[in-house]
Amino acid sequence: MVNNQQPFYETIGFRTHDKTAETHVDIYVVGRDNVTSTSYYWDGRKRGEHENFIFQYTLAGEGAIDVGGRTYKLQAGQAFMVGVPGDHCYYLPKESGGWEFIFLTLTGPAAALCWKNITGQFGHVVSIPRDTWLIKDVFSIYQQAHDQNLIDHYYASSRAYAFIMECYRYFRQFKTSENLPDSIARAVHFIQAYYATPLTVEEIASAAGISKYYLIKRFREMMNMTPVQYLTKVRLEKAFELLSYSNDPIKEIAVKVGYANDNYFNKVFRRIVGISPGEFRRNKHSVPFNRLVIR
C-alpha cells in the first residue's frame, strides 16, 4: 500500500501497441496529486481524449465539480465519477487552500456500463469512507503502477475489471427500490456510509442535493420514516451486530455506531429493542434471532 505518512505524487498513463488485445476495460491513467493553483481546471466538454471514465477521490483539502446543473464541493471522503467527454468541469476553487486526491481513469465498455449504473442511481458525487476496500483498491493499483508491477496489458486490464467489480460490490449494499428518486437514494447512501459520524439533517440534505425540509418530506413519503429515524435504524442494526459478535466494550460500540454519549446510546437501544445493550449482551444466547432489522 501507499505510505500515507510520506505520500508521493505521480500521474501514470497506460497505452498499448497491441491493437489485437481484446479487453473490455483498461487502465487509462492512475495518479495522486496535491494541487494548490487555481489553474487546475478540467472541462469535460473540451477534452480531446477518446471516451474514458474518471473516478477521483478527495484525500484532503477541498475541490469542486460542476455537473448536472449544480456545483458540489468535494471534501475528504468524497469522490466523483464522470465520463469524458461530458458536461462537467472540476477545479480548485479560489477559496480552497489545496486539494489532495487520488484518481483512476478507465476506458472500455465495462467501465462505461459501470459508471452509467452507479451515477444513474447515486449521482456523480458519492461519499465513501477511506477504509473501504474500494478505496484501498485504488491505492493498490496506484502503488502497483508506481512500482511498475502492472506487468502487461492483460494484467492491468484484470486489475481494472477487479476495481469495477469492487464498485458494484460496494454500492450493492446501498441498493434500494428502483423507484426511489435519485436525491433520496443519495441520502440513504450517505447515511449508510457515515452513520458512525455525528450526522445532522442539514448534512444529509446537502449530500442529497435538496433542502432540509424537502428531504424530510420526501424521505418520509418514500421510506415511511424520517431521515433521523433511518439513521437510528442503521446505527442500532450495526450495534446489534457488534454486541452479538464482538467483545468491544459497550462504550466503544456506542462511539463506533455514532453515539458520543453511551448513556444516550443505552436509552435509544432500550427504547427500540426493549432491553439495554448490557442486558442484551448478557442474554444474547436466549434472544430468538441473530440479526436485527428495524422497520
N, C-alpha and C positions, 0 to 999 in steps of 0.2 A: 504493500500500500504506500501511497504518497506520505512522506513525513510532513505532517501538518504543522510541526513546530518550526520547520525551516522550509517553507514552500518554494518550489521552483516554478518558473513561468515559461511556457513554451507552447507554440502552436504548430501542430504537425499535420501536414496534408498527405493523403494517400491517393495514388493513381496507379494504373496498371497498363502495361503494353500488351497484355494478353487479352485480346478482344474476343477470344473464344470462351473465356471463363463464364460459365453460366451460374450466376449468383443472383439471388432475389433481394439481397440487401448488402451494402458495402459501407465501410467507414470512409467518409469523405475528408473530414477534418476532426481532430480532437485537440483540446488545449485547455490551458488555465492562464488567467491573466488578472492583473490588478490595474485598472485604468484610472487615471486622475485628471485627464484632459477632456474638456467638452468637445474636442474634435472627434472623440469616439462617437460615431453616428452611422448606423447602418439602415438604409432604406430598402425594404424588401421589394419595392416596385422598380428600383433602378439597378439592382444587382444583375450581373451578366452571367452568373453561373447557370449550369443546367439544373434541373429540378433536384433540390435536396431538402433535408428536413433537420431543423436545429432543435436541440434540447440544451438549454442554458440555465445553470443553477447558481443562484447567488450564495456566496460563502460569507461575505461581509460587505458593509457599506450599503449603498443604495443605487440602483439603476432605474430605468423606466422603459416602458414599451407602450406605444400607441397601436392598438389593434381592436378591431370590432367596434370602432367608433368611440372607444374610451381610452384613457390614459391610466396605466397601472404603475404604481411604484413597486419596485422589486427589492425586497429586503432579504436578509439571511433566511434560508429555508424555503424560498420561493423560486420556482422555475417557470420558464415559458417554453412553449412548443409551437413552432411556426414552420411553414413551408416557404421555400424560396424558388421562384419569385412569389410574392404575396403582398397583400395590402396591409403592411405594418412597417413600423420603424422602431428601433430600440437604440438607446443612447444613454450617456451620462448626463443627468440633469445638472443645471447650473448650481443648485443648492447643495449638491452632493459633494462630499469631500473625497470620494473614491468609490470604486465598485470592483470587488473581487468576485470572480466567478470561475466555474469550470464548465466546459461545454463539449458536446458531441454532435457532430453533423453526419447524418447518414444519407444514403441515396439508394433508390431501388423501390420496386412496387410494394415490398413488405413494409418498408418504412412509411410509404405513402398511406397505406391502409391503417397502420397503427396510429399515426398522427390524426387521421380523419376520425377514427373511432374514439380516441381519447378526448380530443378537443371538441368533438361533437357533443359529448356528454358532460365534460367538466370545464370546458372553456380553454383558452390558450394559456392562462396563468393558473398554476396549481401550487399548492403548499405541500411540501414533502419533508419530513424530518430527516436530518442529515445522517442519522444512524441506521436508516433503512438499507436493505440490500440493493435497492435500485440505485441509490446514490453511491454506495460502496462500489457498485459495478462500474459506474462512470470513472471513479478514481482508479479502479483496477485497470481499465482499458487505457487510461491516460498513462499510468505507470508502465504498462507493457509497451506502449508506443514510445515513451521516453527511453526505455531500456532496449529498444529495438528487438523486442520479443514477439511482435506480431509477425511471425516468421515468413508468411507468404499470403497471397491474396485470399486463398481459401480459408486459412485460419482466421484472418482478420474479418472475413465475412461471417464466420461462425460466431465470433465474439459480438459482432453487430446484431446477429439474429438472437443471441442469448440475451442481449440488452432489451430487444423488443419483447421477448417473452417475459422478461422481468417487469417491463412496463405493464403488460397485460395482467400479470400475476398481482402486482401491487395495486392496480386500480380496480381489480375484480372485487376486492374486499369492500369497495365503496359502491358497487353496482346497486342501483336502486331501480324502481319501476321505470320502464321506458317512457312512461307518460309524465314523469317529473319534469317541470321546467328546468332549464339549464341553471338558473340562479339558485333554485332550491337544491339541486344536485350538488352545486359548488358549496353551498352552505353545509350540507350533510358531509361532504368530503372533508371540508375544513374542520368541522367538529371532530370527526373520527381521527383526523391526523393530529390534532392539537388539544385533545381532551385533557392531557396532563398539564396544561398551562392554565393560568388564570384568565380564561376567555371571558370577554364581555359580548353582549348582544351587538354592540357597535362594531366590534372587530369581525364578528361573524357576518354582519351585514356588508361590511367593506369587502370581505373576501368574496361574498356572493355578488357584489356589484349592484346592490339595491339599497334603498333606505331602510333604516331600522324598523319603521312602522310597517312598511310594505313586507319586509321579511317576516315579521311576526304574523301578519295576516295570512300571507300565502303559505308559510310553513305550517300553520295550524290547519289550513284547508287541505294541504297535500299529505301531511304526516300525522294528522289527528293529535298533535301535541305542539307545544311551543318550542322554540329553539333551546330555551333553558331546560325544559323537561327532557328534550332529546339528549342534551349534554349530560344531564344527570343519569339518564338511561345508559349511555355509553360508559360513563365513569363507574357506575355500580356493577355493570356486567364485567368490566375488567377487574374491579375489586374482588368480585366473587371468584374469578379465576385465580387471582393471586392468593386469596385466602385459602383456596382449595389445594393449590399445587405448589405453593412456595412456603418457605419458613420465614419470610420477611416479617419484621415487627409491624404491628398494625399502624404505628405512626409513619413508618416508611411507606406502607401501602397507601395510606391517605395522601401522601405527597405524590407518589407515582401516578395516582389517578386524578390529580388536580386539586386536592384539598390541602391548603396550607395549615388548617386547623383540624387536628384529629378529633376534637370534640364535636365539631360540626359534621365531620365525616360520619362519626358514630350516630349522630342524630338523624342524618339523612338515610343512612343504611337501615337503621331500626324502623324508620317511618315507612320505607318502601318494602323491605324484606320481611319485617315483622320481629326480628331479633337483632341484637347488636353484633358487630363484627366479631367481638370476642366470644360471644355465645355461639355464633355460627361455627367459628374455628374449633371450639371445644367439642361441638356436637356434629361436626360435618359428616361423620360416617353414618349418622342417622337421618340426615337430610335426604328426602326421597327423589333427588335429582342431582345431576352433576354438571349442569350448565344452566345459567340464569338468563332468561330472556324477559326484558321488561317492555311491556306494551303500553 
